[in-house]
Amino acid sequence: MAKKRRSRRRRKKRAPVAAARSAPPRGEERAEAKAEPGVEAVPLAEQYPYVYGDLKRIVILAGTMFAILIILSFVIK
């Protein structure tokens, strides 16, 4: 059989992290949440009401499956 060879990946040279972080951000680059006039922030609970129902269903199914696994572990022994 032939000998297996490992391929080496060349790493790209990166700029020093400390130098990149020490520079103050420009005014245009800052990500600030600015609300437009006349627009209100809507809570996520109002935007995605179906998510809570889905999460409840997932938790109930997972709990049921764990309970079945625990019961089967006692039955099989």
N, C-alpha and C positions, 0 to 999 in steps of 0.2 A: 504494500500500500504506500501511496505517496505521503510525504510528510505534510501536515497541515501548516499553512502559513497564516499568520495574522496580518491583517491589513492595518496600517497606521493612518490615522487621519491627521492631516496637517491643521494645526490650530491657527486661527487668524490672530494677528496681534491686535490687542485692544488698547484703547487709550486708558490711561490711569483713571481709576474711578474717583479718587479724591479730587483730581483736577476738574473733572466734569461736574462734581457736586458743589465745589466751592464757588463757582461762578454764579452770581445772582441772576435769577430768571428775568427776562425782558418783560415789559408790560404787555406786549402782544401775546406772549407765550403762556402767560398765566391762565390756568383754567378756573375761572370763577363762575359760579352759577348766578347769572343775572336774570331776574324775572322780567318778562316783558310787561309793559303796562296793560292792566286789564286781564291778566292771566293768573289764575290761582294755582297753587300746588295741590294736586289731588292725592290723597293717601293711597298707598298701594292696595289696601284692602278694598277700596272702591273700584280700582282699575281691574283687579283680577279676582273676582268673587269665586270663580270656579276652582281656584288653586286650593283653597281650604277644604273643599269637598274631596278633591283628589288626594290631598295629604291624609285626610281622615281615612279614606278607603285604603290607602297604602299601609297605614299603621295598623288598621284592623286585620288586613290580610297577612302582614308580617307577624303580628302577634298570634294569629290563628295557626300559621305554619310552624312557628316556634313551639307552640303548645302541642301540636300534633307530633313534632319531632321528639319532644320530651316524653310524651305518652308512649310513643313507639319504642323509645330507648328502654323503658321499663318493661314493655311487653316482650321485646325480643330477648332480653336477658332472661 
